[in-house]
């Protein structure tokens, strides 16, 4: 990121360097005082930081927040200002962007946040509602707020809120969550805070800030009891978010635009040609249609442009991108920061937004879309029209305050063949028969009802042929429940001690009395997952009935989200429970299949109980990969002058070829060729130079008896290496280059997806995890879904927890110890630990931690790693063979 002199800011200028460069923080941000961070230390300490400092556990803090839902929403910013004043007015020093609108404000906020992050800024994002976890609403640089931070916040304001409640003036949950976001953004000293407005604009809690840039995306009739009875009245209310020293950006048209221009003196219009009457919009957007699962977009301003693709589908998302581009430009000007056009284009392309026309499957086409009003549903239908399909199967669940007939009428244009009305597990959800009646009146579809969302999705998928389409819509709450089919964490835990049992229960927020009672009952087969509250109660009853145990999170009042549970029992007991769940309501029948898959019930387990050496999580689809026969060894071949262990040793093609041949002779299965160091603080290598380093080496390895992997963060380098004969892509950035997953799909190649907060890692950056394993699992879940959407299957998607990348030594060891939990992702697991600084935690050994590396290789293989990535071939191959012989000596072949 470059900062120019005042008044000399270049925005969206062509880049002078590579078109895809890693994000780096500016010096001011890197050297900030981290004393306000919640706590420093190992992950076990971090998990309970809030409890130690405040005397409160996370579930108590969360329950306090959930309990505020009993207070009805109200207009006005004064209560939020008073709460913030109690907290020290953390919002006053923030640079904020505010996004209002009837539809598209969440997507626009996400686009702005992701583009600003790509420039090197630290960015906070506040959105609502959430899909699974209330902490999703508050994110800094993509990471949701920690449990420890939530606990600290509630401890700091609980007495204040209780006093106000006693006076009959308690803060509402939205006011409180808004304060939480602003408090955390100030605490983490973000460069920019992007805020999605809740309702309207003038009286919304987010309007306590004075934004440097703001927008109204669109205006339709909504919340008429708060905002007014006409589009013009609603538009005037939303227009109140206009910044004091800049134009209000808007994609509104017609009466809404006229009202906004009457209300605000300086308005910047965004849209396609002819969308603002006789005038041409100040920012024009050209939607080029859909390419694969991306929208092609061209955005033009007076002296700037953005040409990119979006993971958000539909012409309406192109319009949102135009609004976002203008907001990014204004924000950069306010900060006196130069923004390269390529950074914005890459940021937009990485702005994934779950539940917004999200394609989860292709045969049949499966779409999850949180459209919840007629206008949003019309956009869904328009986007759906770009796909070819036969019959349309709709699954619809809606809230009581929504226009059911309007939603049904919007979908009638798509000619649905079958509709399954259902009721999301939420206290504001309307009965499925009410929703069904609207679709019976407005469509010619065959309409069925189902009491639960997962069951309705299951029915629709069972009824659909491969050429059909299944669409879930009507509410983000319905989408959230449906999405668990693809994204639910099902983490199998093998617990061998009371201490392990205690930590597992605490991680699920089981109360201390519950932990004490259950700890001795969970030292056997254990599964931690997240389900709906009524599902949790049913599962507990069923597991108890067969002699098992089940502990529930102590979080309550949370019908808006899923609940952590820890299930314990023998495999036989789990099998009985799974059989009892078949045919049950509340989405329990689909969960039964997930339960069987997670625990390998009725499937053959590789390596015997307790040890799964090279037990690949993905099922083979006919391809042959070396990790299917046991733990494979990946030998590192760095073609770099500055790698931390072997930089400069193999820079010639001849030296690299000789080194590779020696590794293959020693038993290495995969050769990993890298042309850029990713050690902390490493310099960025231009893409052209990286290609020149690696392509000749890849070509020279073609005749060796090993697969060749290309270690790169850039899709352009990956494509050149695949053309030269590489077999595997190894991306330590976790698919940060939006083209990488498409390259893997084009070549039908395995791809390694690593967890990394940033690459190369900034050594000044401190990352805090509530539970390092489960936080990594959650991140990798979404990355795996991205790769699947590109056309890869899970046998080809290799997950790497990223030891040493943004983790302390203790956290890296915890990931190594618990790597078997990553098997719940259904993917092969790679461990890269060779000669890393994590071994500074232990004393002794030869230079460069060779002894420690070999010991860790044996442990990783014993715990089920499918691939180990190492420098020293002979020693580590021997360690893998010993672990394999230990697991299954009868079948060991030497």
N, C-alpha and C positions, 0 to 999 in steps of 0.2 A: 504494500500500500504506500502511495506517495502523498505527501502533504505539501501543498504549494503555498506561496505567499498569499496573504489576504487579498481577495479580489482577483486572484489568478487561478481559479479552480477549473480543471478540465474534467468534464463528466462524460462517460461513455465514449472516451477516445479509444482508437485502436491501440491494442497492447503492443509494446515494443519487445516483450519477451515471449515465452511459450504461451500458447493459447490455453493450456491447462496448468496452472501453477498452484502449489499448496497454499493454504491460508496461513498467514503469519500475523501475529499481533504486533502492534506498534510498540516502540520502546517504552512509552509511558505506561501502557497497559501491562507489559511484561514485568515492569519493576514496581508494580503497585504493592503496597503493604497488605499482606494477606492476614494480618492479625484479626480481621473480622470474620475469617472463615470459621465455620462451626467448631472444628477441632482438627488437630493433626494427629496421625497415628495409624495403627493397623485397622483393618476393616471391622474386626470384632469390637474395637473401641468405638468406631464410627457408628456402628449399628445402634449403640445405646448411648450415644453422646448426649442426646437430648434428655434421656432419663437421668444420667449422672449429674448433669448441670442443673436441671430444673426440678428433679424429683418426679417427673411425669414421663409416662411411656407414650409411644407414638399412638397407640390405639386410643388412649385417653384424649390426646390432642385432636385426633381425627374425629372422634365421637363428639367432642365439643363443637367442632365446625359443623358436622352433619346436623347437630341438634338445632343450629340456627335456621334450618330450613322451615321451622315452624312459624317464623316471622315472615309475613307476606312482603313481596317486593313493593317498593314505594319510590316515587319520583323525588329527585333532589339530591344534591351533592353534599349538603352540609353534614349529615351524619358521617359520611366517609372522611370529610375534612377533619372532623373532630377526632375520629379514630386515628387518623394519620398524625394529628397533632400530639396525641398521647404517645405515639411511637417515635416522636422527634421529627415529624414532617419529612420523611425520607424521599418524598416525591419532588421536593422543591429543587433538588440538584440534578434531576434526571433530564436527559434529552429524549423527548417522547414523540412517537408517531401514533396517531389515533385513526382507526379505520371503522367507519360506521356504514350501515346499509341494510337493506332488507334481505338480500341474498348476496353471497360472494365475499362477505367481509372476512370470514375466517381464511378462505383461500388466499385472498389478497394480502392479509397480514402475514401468512406463511411465506408467500412469494417475496414480500419486502424483507422479512427477517432473513431468509436464506440468501438473498442477493447481498445484503449488507454483511453477513458473515463471510461471504466469499471474498469480500474486499479486505478482510483482516480485522474487522471490528468485532468487539464482543457485544452480543445482542441478546436482550431479554425478550421473550414472547409470552403474552398473556391472551389466552383464548378461552372460549366456552361454547358448548359444554365439553365434557370429556367422554372418551369411549370406554375406558376401563378403570382408570385410577384418577382420583381428583388431582393428584400431583401433576398430571399431564397438562393442566391449565397454565402452569408456571414453569417456563423453561429458560435456561441460560445456555446459549451456544448449543442448543439442541438437547441438552440434558435436563430432565425434569427435576424439580426441587427435591431435595433430600428429605427423608423422614426426620432427621435430626433438626433441620431448619424449620420444618413445620412445627415440631415440638417446641423449639425455642420461641417461635412467633406466638403460639398460643399461650405459652407461659407469660409472655410479655404483655398480653392484652386480655387475658381471661378475667382478671378482677375488674378491669375497666368495663368489659362487656357485661359482666354480671351486675355491676352497679347500674349500668344503663337499663338493663332488663328490669331491674327492681323499680326503676322510674317509668317503666312502660315504653322504653325507647331503645330497645336492643338493636345493635347493628344486624342487618340481614346477612345471609350467607354470601350473596354476591358482593355486598359492600366489604365484607371481611376478606373474601378471597382477592378482591381488587387491592385491598391494603396489604395482604400477604405478598402479592406480586410486586408491588412497588417497594415494599420493605426488603424483599430479597434482591431485587434489581439494584437497589442502593447499596445493600450489603456486599454484593458481588462486584460493585463498581462497573456496571456495564457501560459501554459507550452509547448505546441506543436502547430504548425500551419501546417495543411495538405492542400496542394495546388494541384488541378487538373490543368494540363497544358492545355492551349487552343489549339494551333496548333504547332506541331513539338516538339521542345525542345530548340534548340540552340538559336533561336531568339524570343522565346516566352516571354511575359511580366513577367511571373512568374519566369523566370530564373534570375531575379535580386537577388534572394536569394542564399545562399550557403547551400544546404541541408545537413543534417546529414544522411539522407537515401533517396533513390530515386529508381524509377522503370520505366521500359518500359513494359507495359502489353503485347502488341501484335503490329504487324506492317502489314499494308496492303497498297495498293495504295490509297492515299488520298491527297488532296490539292497539287497536283503535280505542280501547278504554283508557290507555295512557297517552297516546300520541295524537289522536284526532281522527275524524271520520272521513277525511279525504286524503288523496295522495299528496295534494299541495300542503296540507297541514302537517302531515308526517314528514315531508321533505324539509319544511322550515325547521322542524324540531331537530332533525338530523344535521342540518346545516350549521347548527350551533357549535359543532366541533371544529369549525374553520380556525386556522392559526391566525395569530395577530399580525404576523409579518410575512405573509405569503398567501398564495392562492389556495382555495379549496379545490382539490381534485375530485372530479365526479364523472361517473359513467351514466348518470341519470339523463333522461330525455323527456320531451313533452311537458306536461304540466308540472312534473316534479322538478325538471331543470328550470323552468320559468320561476317557480317558487324559490328555488335555491338562489337564482340570480337576483331576485327581489330582496332576499335576505342578506346576501353576501356580496360585497363590492367586487372582489377579485376571485373569479372562478376559472379554473382550467378544465376544459371539457375533453373527454376521452371517448372515442368510439370509431366505428367504421364510417366511411364516406356517407353523408346524408342522414346520419343518426341524430343530428341536432338541428333539424329543420333546414333552412336555407344556408346556414353557416357550416363551414368545414370545422370539425373538431380541432382543437389545438394539438392534440395527440391522436394520430390516426392508427388504427389497428386493422391489420389484414389477417384474417384467419385462413390459413392455407389447407384446412382439412386435417384429417387424421392420418398419421403414418405409424402403423403398428399400434402401440399403446401410448402414443405421444401426439400432442397437438402442434401443428406447425404455425408459428406466429411471427409476423413482422410488425414492429412498432416504430413509428416515425414521429419525431418531434421537429421543432424548427431547425435545429442544428445538431441533432443526435438521432441515433437509431439503435434498435435492438432486434436481431434476427435469431430466433432460437426455437426450441421445441419444449413443450411442457409435459410433465407426467399427469397433468390435470386435463381431462378430456372435455371437449366441447367448445363451441364458439363463445359461450358466456365466459369461459375461463380465459380465452384470449383477451376479452375485454377487461377482465380482472388483472391480467398481466400488464395491460396498458396503464391502468391506474397505478399498479405497483411500480412500474418503471418510473413514472412521474414522481411518485413518493420517494423512491430511492434517490433520484436526482435532487429533489429538494432537500432531503436529509443530508446528503453529501455536501451540498452547498452550505447548509447551516453549520456543519462541522469543519468546513474548509478542507475537505478531503477529496482527492482525485479518485474517480472510479473508472476503471477500465471497462469498456463495453463487454469484453469477453468474460470478466468476472460476473457481471450481471447475467449474462446469457447462461453461464454455467450454474450460477445460483438458482435461476429459474428452473433449469432442467433438473435440479436436485430437490425441488420443492414438493416432495411427496406429501400427500395429505390423506391419511387413511379415512375410508368411509365416504369419500367424495368421488362418485363414479369410479370406484375402485374395482378393477377386473380381477377376480380371484380364480377364474377357470375359463377354459376355452371350449371344451367339449363335454357338456354344453357350455355356452357362454354364461358366466356367472358374474353379476354386477352387484356391488353394494353401494347404495347412494342414499345419503342422509337427507334428501329433499323432503321438506315437511310442509310446504305450502304450494298452492297452485302454480305460482310462477316458477318455483324451483323444480317442480315435477314436469312442467313444460320443457325446461332446459334438459331434464333427464331424457325425455322422449326425443328431443332433437338430437341429442348425442347418440342415443340408442339407434337412431335411424342410420348412422354411419356404419353399422355392423350388419352383416348378413346372417339371418337366422330364420328358422321355420316358425314354430309356435312360441308364444311368449307366456311365461309363467311368472306371475307377480306374487310376491309375498309382502304384505302391507300391514304395518302396525303403527298406530298414531296416538297422539296425546288428545285429551278431551277438548283442549282449547283450539284445535285446528279445524280447518274447513275440509271435512271429509268429502263432501260432494264435489268441491272444487278440485281436490286432489284426484278423485276418481274421474272427473271430467277431463282433467289434463291427461291422464293415462289412457283415456278412451281413444285418443288420437293414434296410439300405438297398436290398437286392436288386440288387447290381451285375450288369449284363449282360455286361460285359467287363472283365477285369483284365489289365494289363500289368505284370508284375513286372520290376524293373530293379535295377541295382547302382550306387549312388552312387560317385563317384570318391573313395573314402576307405578307408584301410587297415582300418577296423573294420566296413566295410559287408559285409553277408552276400551270398552269391552269389544271383543272381536265381532260380536253380532252386529254392533252399531256400525263398525267399519264395513262389514260385509253388506249391510243394507245400502250404504252409499254406492258401492260398486255394482250392486244389483240394479240400482236405479240408473246409473250413468254409463254402464258398459253392457256389452252383450256376452261377456265372459261367463264361464261356469265358475260359480263362487262357492268356495268351501270355507270352513272355519277351523281354527286350531287354537287352543288356549295358550300355547307357548311358541315363541319365535324359533328356537332350534328345531322343534318338531315340525313346524311349518316349512322351514328350509329343507329339512330332511324329506318331507313329502314332495315338495316341488322338484327336488333333484331326482327323486325316485321316478317321478312322472315324466321328466324331461328326457327326450332323446338327445343324442350327441349334437345334432344340428339345431337344437332349440336354444332359447335364452331364458335364464332365471334371473329376475331382478328383485332385490330386497330394498324397500324404500318406505317412506312415510314418516320416519323419525330416526334421528341418530341413535336413540335408545334401541330401536329395533335392529339397526345396523350393528351396534355394539354387541348385542347378543349373538347375532348371526356370525360375526367375525371371529368369535371364539372357536368356531369350527376349524379355522386355519391358524389362529394365533394364540390359542390357549397354552400357557406354560404347564406342561405335565412333567415334573422333575422327579425322577425316581432317585431315592436316597437309600444307600445301604448303611445303616446306623449300627455301630458296633460298641457304643459306650453310652453311659448316661450323659456325659458332657456333650456328645454329638446330638443326642436326643434333645437335650435342653436347648441347644442353639437352633436346631431345626424348628422347634416349637416357638421359640422367641421370634424367629424370622417371619413366622406367620402371624405374629401379634397375638398369640395366645396369652392370656393373662398369667400373672405369676402363680396364683393358686392352681390354675389349669396346667401350667407347665410342671409344677411340683407333682401334681396327681398323675399326669400322663407320661412323665419322662421314662419311667420304668416299663411302660407298656409299648413303647415305640422302638425298642431295640430289636427290630426285625424288619421285614419289608415295609418300606415307607414311601408314600407318594405325596408330594406337595403340589397343589394346583389351585386354580381360582374358578369359582362357580357362583351362580346366583344365590342369594340368601335362602330362597325356598328349596333350591336344589341341595344346598348344604345340609339343611335339616333332614331332608329325605335320605341323603347319603349316610349321614350319621346314624339314623335309625336302622338302615339296612345293614351297615357294617357291624353295628353292635349286635344285631340279631343273629349274625353268624359267628360271633365271638371275637370280632376284630375291634378296633378302636378308631375313633375319629375326633380330632380336636378342631374347634372352630376359632377363627379370629375373634378377638374381643371387640372389634369394630362393630358398631351397630348404627341404626338410623341411616343405613346407606343403601336404600333400594335403588339408587342411581348407578351402582357399580357392583363389580364382582367382589367375592369374599374369599380370602385365603383359607384353605383348610389343609390339615395334615391327616392323611389316612394311613392306618397301620394295621398290618395283619399278615398272615401267611399267604402264599400264592394261591393256595386252595381256597382260602376265605375270599380273596379278591375275585377269583374265578366265579364263586357262588354269587357274590354281589353283582358282578357284571351280567350274569345270566338273569338275575332278578330284575335288573334295570331294563332289559329288553322289553319294549312295549309300554314302558311307563311314561307318564306325561312329564311336563315341565322341561322338555329337552334332555331327559335322562337317557333315553334310548341311544341317541347319537353319542352321548358321553360314555356309554358302555363300551363302544368300539375304541374310543380314545384310551380308556382304561386298559383294555386288553393290549393295545399297541404299546403303551408306555411301559407295561410290566412284562412284556413278552409272554403273555398268557396264551397258551395254545400255539406257541411258536417255538422253534428250536433255538436254544441259546448257544452262542458260540463260546467255547472255552470253559464251559461249566460254570456253576454258580460261584459268585464272588470274584471271578477273574474273567475278563473278556479281552484277551490280547488281540488287538486289531479287530474288534467286533464292530464292523462298519455299521453305522446307523442307517444308511440309505440302502434300500433294496435295489439290487442290480436289475437293469432293464435289458440285459443281454450283452452289455459291454463287459470288457475284462479289464480290471484295474488291479494293480499289485497289492493294494491294501485290503482286497477281499480275502486274501489268503492268510492274513496276519498283519502285524504292524510292519509297515513299509518304511524304509529309511530313505530320506531325501538328503542328498549331499549338496552342500552349498558351494557354489562356484561364483565368486564375486569378481566381476570384471571392472573393478573400481580402484582408484588410488587411495581412497580414504575410508574404507570399511573398517569397523572397529577391531576386527581380529586378523583379517588376511588382506587388508587393502594393499594393492600394488603388486601382489605376488603373481597374479595370473593375467596380466594385462595384455599379453600377446596371445594370438590365436593358438600358436604352437604350445605355449605353456598351459593354457586353459585346456587344450585337448589332451595333453599328457596327464594333467591333474584329474580330469574327468575319467580317463581310462583307468587310472589307478583306483579311483573310487568305485568304479563298476567292478573291477577285479576283486575288491574287498567285499562286495555284496550289496552295494547301494542299488536301490530300485529306481530312484528318480534323481535327475540332475537339475538343480535349481540355479538358473543363470540370472544374475542381477547386474545391472549397469549403473545403479545409483544407490548410495548409502542412505539408509534410513535411521542411522544412529541419532540420538538426541543432538540437536544443534548442527546437523550436517547441512552442507550447502546444496542448493537445488541444482540439478543438472538439466540443461536444456534437452528437450525431447530429441532433437536431431543428434546431439552428441550421445545420448543414451542408446539410440538406435545403432549408431556407428560402432558402439562398443559391443553390443550383444548379438546383433544379427549374424556377423561372420562366425561367431563362436557357436551359435545354435546350428548353423549349417554344418560346422565341422564335427558336431556330435551325432550326426544322423545315423552313422553306422554302428554306434555303440548299443549294447544290449540293455538299454534303460530308457524310461520315458524322460522327456525333457520338459522342464517347467520354466516359464519366463517370469521373473520376479520384477514386476513393474506396477506403477500406479497409473500409467498413461495408456489409454486405449490405442493410441496411434502406434506406440511401441509394441504393445501386445499383438496388434494386427500384423505388423511387420515380422515379428518373431514367429507367429503362427504360420505365416506364409513361408518362412524359412525352415519350418519343420517342427516347431514346438508343439507339445501335446497338452500342456496344462498351463492355466493362468494363475499366478500367485499375486494377489493384490492386497498389500498390507494396509491400504487405505479403506478397505471395506466397501468397494464399489463407489468411491467418491467421484471418480470420473464417470459421468452418466452413460458413456458409450461402452464401458467395460463389460457390463453384463450382456450387452447386445453383441459384442465381439465373441464372447464365450458361446452365446446361442448360435451365432452364424457358423462357428466352427464345430459346434456340438462338443465343446471341450469342457473338462472339469475346471472349476474355478475355486481357488482358495479365497475365502472371505474372512478377513481378520478384523477383530475389534480393536479400534484405535481411535482415540479422541481426536488426534491430529497427527499427521505424518509429513515430515519428520516431527518428532515430539519436541516441543519447546521445553527445555530443561527448567524454565522458570514456572511452568504451569503446574499447579497442584490440583489433582483430581480427587474428589472424595466420593466414596461409594457407601451406600447403606449396607449392601451385601455384594461384594465384588463379583461373586459367581452369578448370582441372580440378576444383577445389573447387566453383566456381559451377556447373559442368556437373553434378556429382553431386547437388547440392541441387536443381537444376531438374529433373533426371530424376524424382525422387520427386514434385515438385509437378505435373509434367505427367501422371504416372500418376494422381494424385488427380483432376485435371480430366477425364481420360479415363474414369475410373470413374463420374464423374457423368453421362457420356453425350456429352461433347464429342469431336470428332476433332481430330487434330493440326493440320489446316489452320486451326482456330479458336483454337488455344492459342498465343499469342504470347509468346515468352520475352524477358525484359529482364534483362541481366546486372547492372543496378543500378550504373552508374558513379557513384562518389562516395558510395554508401551503404555505410558500413563498409569502405571501401577507401581506401588512400592514393592520391595523385595518380599515382604510378608504377604502381600496380596497375590503376587505371582506364585508363591508357594501354595497359597490356598487354592488358586485355580488349578495347579498341578494336582493337588491332593483330591480335589472334588471334580476332576474333569469328567468322571462318569456321569455327572448330572447333566452335562451338555448333550448326552445321548438323546434326551427328550426332544431335541430338534430334528431327529431323524436323519442326520447327516454324518458323514465321516468327520473325525476330529483330528486336527493337526496340532502338534505341540512344537513350538520353536523356542528353545531354551539355551542353545549352544553358547557357552562362554559368556553368558550375560551377567550383568552386575547384580542380579538377584542372588548370586552365590556369595556376594560379600557378606550375606547374613550368616554364613558358616565359615569357620576358620580352617586353615590347612589346605592340603592339595597342592598339586604342581602349578606351575605358572599358567595363567589364563583359565584357571578353574577347569582343567581337563577332567580331573578325577570327579569333581562335582557334576560336570555335564554327563559323564557316563553313568553315574549313579542315578541322576534324574531321568536319563533315557530308560533305564531298567524300570524305574518306578512308573514312568509314563506308559510304557508297554504293558506293565502288569495291571494298570488301571484302565486299560482299554483304548489307548491312543491308536488311531489308524495309521498315522504318519508321524514320524519324528524328524525334524529338520536340524541337521548337525553339520559341523565342519569336519570332524575327524571320523573317517569312514570305518576303519578296521575296528577301533575300540567300541564304537556305538553299535555297529552291526553285531558284534559279539554280545553286547548287553541285551539287545533285542532277542537274540537267539536263546539266551539263558532264560529270559522271561517267558518266551514261548514254550520252552521245554518244561519250565515249572508249571505252566498252566495246563499243558496237555502232553506229557512225556511220551505217551503211546503213539501219537501221530507225528512226533517231531522227526524231521527228515534230515537234520543236520544243517 
